[in-house]
Amino acid sequence: MTQPYEPTPPSTAAEALESLKSLPSFEDTQARVQDAMNEIVRAATDLIPSIAWQTADNADTGKCPKPYDQSDGRSSYLANRFAEDLSISEEQWAGIQQAARAAAARIDATEVQVMHDGPGDHDVGFYGPAGVFVKVSYAGNLVVAGYTGCRLPSDGS
């Protein structure tokens, strides 16, 4: 009987581990992604002073997916920040998206992926090395999300 999910081949796993060694630690990345999310929240609040932010209960930390599954790397989805029932103009959205782009660049998340981009319906992610990302979306609710991607813990375990 074969395993339903074959592990990453050893040579690929070794290359993936080497790439992780060149990245900031898990703890540093987690702090930097949180800082990026906070920066986006502040920018949105500057544009929409009446915004009322909430924090979701969706934070999750675990092992890394392929090709990092053979490493001691960890990954973490940070708790989403969200504001419900907002009316955001396209001009305000453009400002929020620009703030997100700038914050994401500070964590080397410069690859843009647009899932939706129409009036009142936006979903844009900024991705970087080993899966790190920040995302902003709006469709009546404004959501800011972040993920560390795979990183090695600073204590080496």
CORHU-V563798 format. One record per run of one state. SS is the DSSP state (h for helix, s for strand, l for the rest). FROM is the first residue (numbers start at 0). LEN is the number of residues. If there is no record, write none. Layout:
SS,FROM,LEN + SS,FROM,LEN
//
This chain:
l,0,9 + h,9,12 + l,21,4 + h,25,22 + l,47,6 + s,53,2 + l,55,4 + s,59,4 + l,63,10 + s,73,4 + l,77,3 + s,80,3 + l,83,6 + h,89,16 + l,105,5 + s,110,8 + l,118,2 + s,120,7 + l,127,1 + h,128,3 + l,131,1 + s,132,6 + l,138,3 + s,141,6 + l,147,3 + s,150,1 + l,151,6
//
